[in-house]
């Protein structure tokens, strides 16, 4: 059956269903399988080969409508979270009377809140419309950040940061879900790298350009004006908002405004996207068939919960992301202080974060590119651990009294900046190797619990008392990078065993054992690769089967 015939039949079925059932009944009809089944109807098990032209056209259309919104959200989230790191350079510790581990606690509390909230967020991510749930959380964290402009003590700051963590907890897991829902597995790695690269863009903008510009163009001129008019010690001059208060308020209100754009533009799934015609919805779903991971279902399935928690892969992802998040949490919080300890002044420290951010962007996009090109995650991941290992080791060993020490130490610090390229590949590695909507969502939840736990631990391994050398923190980061490389090799070895088991299952059921993973092929070759696997390959892709239940599932190494 051609895609046009399938679209016409689906239109008749969906129209008939809509005219004879209420929304509750429609939801119940979808609960037996993936949401795609409601659109494809009786033809959900009849694969259609999408032409290279349609494949490329729909990829461009999906990128155009979804990526700008996702990039904007992730930029704002990282912008909001990073306010703490550059606040430290502008006397936050002194102004808020922070002592001991209080500054570290302000960083960790965000991730502690996410750790607590992730299971709840995972449940809501299955039960609620994805786009609307995300828009609500963007709005809520914007409000909290705006209110942070009034915080002047540890108690008010930590309360605000806790709620910031609650509302931001859903962003990355939702993005992993959206990416798996809309793009083929080959495309997912690069799209995930794109939105995750906003970390580096934020480092450039938020920790460098934004505060420097506000200070030079806004704060200083206003204070000078007040000094000239009413005297340097006037109460009116003291009433001028601090730089940090302005940044908190500005970024918070910007986030609130952007939440309206998210609500309007971000669709809940391919089956409900207003920018797609009915024909294109069918073709978008057919593009995703070779993934064998489906789109979504609103039914929470406890049998998939059990499989998720008993699956060794789940805990591989947990350990991988936990291990990388320990140095990430520490370096992201104490990075500016490490540079400051090298003898630079406040504004030099802020501006020197720009190359660090640029290196993050290069590592993240480069890692995604090579992982997609070679159709392998683990060699690229292991390669990305080498520069941070070298950089951390150099920071520990370089003699700081040497004449060229400052330049060498700064170069070593920039080598460490390759580590952000690791996390997005772990995200996609986990998502691409998990099927069944409840299992996939819960696995993502477990992944981000691990990330939150690592980010809670990380800042406590770096403390202000370690300045200026930060030996204990750097040593812990070095160990984590080395352990991470070993875990990556073990995970790839286990996935290879699972693929061999899948081959045995297919042969036992009279199918072809060796299959081409069409979801990892280039757009122009995807149709031919799927066709080579047989007419019924991917027939069960939208039945909400887990990766262990679906014998056609191919694990990505």
N, C-alpha and C positions, 0 to 999 in steps of 0.2 A: 504494500500500500504506500502511495507517495505521501510526501509531507502535506501537500495541498489537500488530498483526500482525507488524511488523518485530521487536519485542522477543521475541515468542514464537518466531519463526523463528531469531533470533540465539541464544536460549536453547538450542534444540535443537542448533544447530550447535556452539556452544561446549561444551555438555555432551558431545556425541559426540566432539568433538576432544579434550576432557580425558580421556575414558575410553579413547581409543585411542592417545594420544601422550604422550610424556614431556615435561617442561618444556623440554628442549633442542629437541625437535621443534617445540613451540609457538613458541619464539623464532625458529626458522628460518622458520616459516610467516609470522611478522610481518615478517621482514626484507625482503620484497618490496614492502612499502608501510608505511603508517602503522599504529600499534598499534590504531587504531580499526577497521581492516579485520578484525582477528581477532574483534572483538565483533559487528560488523555483518554479517560473512560475505558471502554472495552479494548482499546488498542494500546494500553500501557505496556503490554508484553510483546508488541510488534516493533522491533527496532527499525529506525529510519536512518539512512546514511545522509548526513548533511553535506552539501556540496562545499568545496573549498571557498567559493565566493560568498555563500551565506555564512559560513563559519567565520570568515574574516570580517564580514559586515556586522554580524551580531556581536563579535568581540569588541569592535570599535564602539558600537552603540552602548554596550554594557560599561566599557571603560569611561565613556563620556558622561554617562548619567550617574554612575556610582562613585568613581574614584575621587572627583573633586570634593564631594561631601565627606567621604571617609578621610581624605588627607586633611581637610579642614578640622574635623573633629579631633584627630590624633595630634595634630599640631597644637590645638588649644589645650588638650589634656596635658601634654608634655610642657607646654608653656605655663600652665597653672601649677603643675607639680614642681617645676624648676625654680619657681620664685624663692623657695627656701634656700637653694644653694647659692644664688647670688645675693640673697638677703644677708647671708653670713659675712660676705665681704663688706657690706655696708652696715656693719655694726649691729646686726640683729642680736647677737649674743649679749652685747653690752646694754643695748637699749631695753631689752626685755628681761635683763638681769638673769640670764640663763647660766646655770652652774652645773658641773659634773656631766652626767649623761643626758641632760635635758635637751641639748641641741640634737644629739643623736636620736633621742626619743621622738622629736618632732618629725624626723624623717621616717622612722620605723612605724609610727602610729598609723600612717596612711596604709601601709602594707598589712599591719595587724588588722585593721578594719576590713581590708579586702580579704584577708585570710578567713575572717569570721563570716563575711557576707557571701563568699563565692558559692557555697552550696545552695543558698537561697536564690542567688542570681541565676544559677544554672537551671533551677526549677522554673523560674519566671521566664527564662529564655526559651523554654519549651512551650510553656502555657500561653504566653502573651505574644502579640504581634511584634516582630523584631524591630521594625522601624520606629514604632510609637514608643516602645519600651526604651529604646536608645535615646530618642528625643527627650523623654522625661528626665532621664539621668543627666543628660547634657545641661538641661535647664537648671536642675537642682544643684549641680556642682558649681555652676556659674553664680547662683545666688549665694552659696556658701563662701565662695572666693571673694565676692563683693563685700560680704560682711567681715572678712578677715582684715579689711582696711582699718577697722576699729580695734583690732586686738593689740593689746599692749603688755600682756603678761604671759607666762608659760601656760597657765590654766586655760586662758581664752584661746591661745594659739593651738594647744593640743586638742581642744574640743573641736575647733574648726577643722583641723587637719584630719581628725577622725571621721567627720561627716564627709569631708572631701574624698577620703578613701572609700567610704560606702558607695557614694554615687559614681565614682570613677571605676569601681570594681567591675562593672559590666562592659566597659568599652572594648578592651582587647578580646575577651571571650566572644563578644557579639561580632567583632570584626572577623575573627577566625571562622565563626559560623556563616557570616555573610559571604566570605571569600570562598568557602567550600560550597555554598549554595548557588553561586553565580558563575564560577570559572572552572575550566578544566584543570586537571591536576598539574599539567605543565605550566599553565598560566598562574596558578595559585601562588607559587613560590615568588615570582617576580612581583605580583600585586601585593603580597604580604610585605615583601621587602620595601616596596614603595611607601606604604603607609607607615611602616616601622621606621623608615628613614627620616620621618618627621622628627625623631629624637635628635638627630644631628642638625636638622634645619632649625629646630627650637634652640639648640645650644648656641648656634650662630646668632639667631635673632633675639632670644630672650636673655641670654647671659652676656651678650655683647652689644648689639646694636640698640635694642630697646632701652635698657637702663641708661646706657651712655647718652642716647639721644634725649631721653626725658630729663636727665640731670642737666645736660648742657643747654638744651633749648627751652626747658620749662622751669625746673626748680631754681637754677641759679639766676636767670633773669628776674623771676618773681621776687626772690629774696633781695637781690640788688636794688630793685625798685622800691621795696619796702624800706630798705636801709636808707636810701636817699630821701624818701618822703618823711618817714617817721622815726628814724634812728635805728641803729643796729640792735638795741636792746628793747625795742618796743614789743608789747604783747601781741600786736598785730603781726609783726614779723614772725613771731613764734607760732602764730596760728596757721602759717602756710603749711599745707599738708606735706608730710615727708615723701621722699621718693618712693619708698616701699608702699605707703598707703595709696599713692596714685597708681602704682603698677597693679596692686591687688584689685583696686576698683576698676581700672581700665580693662584688665584681662577678664575680670568677672562679668562685667556688663557686656563685653564682646562675646563671651561664651553664651550668655542668656540670649542675645540677639541671634546667634548662630543656631540655637536650638530650634528656632522657628523655621529656619531653612531646612534643617534635618526633618522636622515634622512634615513639611510640604513635599520635599523632593525624594526622601529615601523610602523605597518600596519595602513591603514586608517580605516578599518572596517573588520569584519569577512568575508565579501563577497569578499574582495580583498587580503586577507592575503596569502603571498607566501609560508608560512610554512605549510599551510593546503592543503590537496588534495581536490578535488571536493566532494568526499564522506564525508570527515571530515567537510567541510564547511556546508554541509546540516545538519550534526549531531550537530555541534556547534549551529546552528540556532535553531534546535529543543530543545536543552538544555535550550535555553532562552525563549521558547514559554510561559512557565508558568509565567514568569515575567509580561507578558501583557504590556510591555513598549517598545517593538520593538528594532531596532538597530539605524538606521538613515535614513533621507531623506534630499535631498539638496534643497527642496522647502520650502521657508519661508511662513508660513500660518498665515495670520493676524487674522483669527477667533480664532486660538489658542492663539495668543497674548492677545486678548480680554478676553478669558476665564481665562488665567493665572492671569491677573491683577484684575479680579473680584473674584478670588478664595480666600477664607479666609485662606486656607492652605498656600498660597504663603506668606502671611504677618505673619503667625505664624513662618515660617522658617526665615523670615527677622528679626523678633523680637528676636528669639532665638539666632541667630548668632551675631546680633548686641550687645545683652546683654553680651554674653561671650567674645566678641572681645574687649570690653572696658577694662576690667582688663587684658586681654591678651596683648593688645597694650602697656599698661603701665608697666606691670611686665616684659615683654620681653625686653623692652628698659632700664628700671631702675633696673632690677634684680641685675646685677653686682654692681651697685652703692649702693643698699641696703645692700649687703654683705660687700662691702667696708666700709660702715658706721659702721659696727660692730667692726671695729678695725683691720681688716686683711690688709696685704700689697698687692701690685699689683698682684704678682704671686700666693699668697694664694687665693686671690679673684677669679682669673681665674680658678685655679685648683678646688676650691670649687663649681664651676658650674657643675662639672662632676656628682656628685650625683643627682643634680637637673635634668640633662639630663636623667640619668638612671631612675629616678622616672617617668619622662614623658613617656619613652618607656614602662615601666611596666603598667602605667595607660592606655595608648593608646591601647596597645595590649590586656591587660586584659579586658578593656571595650568592645572591639570588640569581644573577645571570649565569654563573658557572654551574650552580646546582641544576638549573633548568637545561642548560646546554648538554651537560654530561649525564643527565637523568639519574644522578646519584647525589644523595645528601651527605652521607658520612665522610667521604674524602674532603669535601669542601669545608665541612665543620671542623675536621681535624686540622686542616690547613689554617683556619681562622684562629685557632688557639696558639699558633706559633708566635706571631708578633706580640700578643699580650704577655706570653711567657718571657720573651726576650726583653720587653720593656720593663716588666716588674723586676726581673733579675738585675737589670742595669740600674734601676732606681735604688736598689738595695746595695749595689757594689761600688758605684761611682764615688770617688773621693770628692766630697763637696768643697774642699778647700783648694782644689786645683783651679788654675786660671780659666780653663774652658769648661768648668763644671756646669755652669748655668745653662749653656747651650746644649751640652750632652744630656743633662737631666731633663730639659724641656723636650728634646727629641725622643727620649725614652718614654716620657709621659704620653707623647703623641702615638707611640707604638702601641701602648696599652689600649688606645681608643679603637682598636680593631674589634674588641670584644662585643660591641653592640650588634655586629653582623651575625652573631651566633643565634640569638634568641628567635628572630623571625623564621629562620630555617627550622628550628626545633618546633615552632608553632605549626608550620605546614607539614613537617615530617609526622607529627602526631595526628593532625587532621586527615592527611592523605592515607593513613594506615588504620583508620577507624571508620566503621560504617554502622548504621542504625542510629536514628536521630537522638534518642535518649542516651545511648551509649556514647555517641560522638560529643554531645553537649556536656555530659557528665565527665568524660575524659578531659575535655577542655577545662572544666571546672577544677578537676584534680591538678591539671597542669598549672593553672594560675594560683591554686593554693600553694603549690611548690614554689612558684615565683614569689608570691607574697611572703612566704616563710623565709626564703633566702634574702629578700630585701629587708626583712625585719632584722635578721641576724647581721647582715653586712655592715651597717653603720656602727654597730657596737664593737666590731673588730678594729675600726678606726675611731680614735677618740682625740679630742683637742689636747689631751695630756701628752699624746705621742709627738706633737709638733716639736721640731720641724721635720723629723726624719720619717715618722709614720712607719717604723720598721715592722711592728706586729701586724698592722693592716696589710702592708704590701706582701709580707710573707704568707699570710692566709690567702691572699688573692693568687699568688704564684702556685700554691698547692692546689687550689680549686681548678685553675686552668689545666694543670697536669692531670688531675683526676678526671676532668671532663673529657679529655682526649681518649682515655681508656674506656669510659662509659659509652662513648660514641661507637667505638669499635665493637664492643659487646652487643649493643643494640642492633647494629647492622648484621652481625653474626646470627642473632636470634631471628631477625626478619627473614634472612635467607633460609633458615630452617622451616619457617612457616610457609614460604613459597614452595618449598619442596613437598611439604605436606599437602598443599593445595593441588599440586600436579598429580600426586597419587590419588587424591579424591576424584579429580576430573577423569582420569583414566579409568578408575573403578566404575564410574557412571557412564562410560562409553563416549566420553568427550575427548577433544584434543588436549593433551597434557600441557605442552608448551604453548603459551599465548603471547601475543605482542600487546604490551600495555599501550593501547591506543590513546589513553588519556595523557600520556607523556610525549606523544608525537607532535611535531609542528602542525600548525593549522592546516597547511596544504596537504599534509600526509595523513591526517587523523582519520578521514573517511576510509581511505584504502586500507589502513591498518585494522580498523574495526571490521571491515568487510572480510579481511583475511582470517579473522578469528571465527567466522561462521555466522550464519544468518541469525542465530538465537543468542549470540554473545551479548550479555547485558540485558537479557529479557526480564530478569528479576531485579533490575537496578532500582526500581521505584516501589519495591515491596517492603521497605523499611527493614531489611534483613541486616544483621550485623556482619562484620567482616569474617567472623568465624562460621556463620551460617551460610554465606553465599560462596559457593565453590568457584565462581567466576572471579572472585576478588583477587587482585594481584597486589602484593605488598611492595612498597617503594623503598628501595635501599638508599 
